[in-house]
Amino acid sequence: MRTFEAGSLLVGAVTVLAAAGSAHAGAGVDCRAGRTVFKRDAVRVFRVPRVYGDPRQEGSHYNEFYLCARGSHHPYAFWGQPFVRNESVAHYKLVGDRLGFVASAEGVSGGAGTSVGWVQLPRGPEKEAAIWTSEEVPEEAEPGPKVPSEELDYAIAEDGTVAVAGEALDYAAEAEHPTTPHPHEWEICVLLLKAHRLSSPKVLLKTTSPTEAPILSSIAVNASTVSWRNRTGLTVAAPR
């Protein structure tokens, strides 16, 4: 699990959400430690409070997230780093021999983001990628992903590909037309499995039309397609 010096950590969302780095078995932590945040089918996820460096420094107190699963006698650390706040690792799903999760955090120096990923049971590794970021980047730099994710659901294919259905307020439209009802935007995207991580989100649907809006919980993915139901009851499928 990577750690960063405070002076060198410009906490943009991509940096924050690559927190797991090369995860490891936690030294001095056993499978009975910490506070349980998820437990199902012989899988336990828990968090352990940590302090990095000077305990008086902002952001030095943080949580490391571990899992223990049948077949492993040692916990596996998969998320956590100093100099973040309001971190959340939740939306856990057991899909075959993978544990899916959604993580979000803000950096104490600015930036925020949300990522989606999974951990291979019982000992890792984990794969994840950012789906939404908020950070200042140079004009010539590629902006981070902006998948609407105030509400979301996801599905994991047998090969590890992840499909995400997200929804959020359309803040750009709201700023342009402040007197109209709060507009929403929806997006379906897919994150393909790469050697060491998931790919950046590939957009399959982006809409502000309520009739085209996906039912988030209907998201599904198989070896060739991503499918969902929209609010008219129509099932839609798109190639991965």
BELFENDA-V665704 format. One record per helix or strand of 3 or more residues. SS is the DSSP state (alpha for helix, beta for strand). FROM is the first residue (numbers start at 1). TO is the last residue. If there is no record, write none. Layout:
# BELFENDA-V665704
SS&FROM&TO, SS&FROM&TO
This chain:
# BELFENDA-V665704
alpha&6&8, alpha&13&17, beta&35&40, beta&43&51, beta&61&69, beta&76&79, beta&84&95, beta&98&107, beta&112&120, beta&126&134, beta&151&156, beta&162&169, alpha&171&176, beta&184&191, beta&202&207, alpha&216&218, beta&225&230, beta&235&239
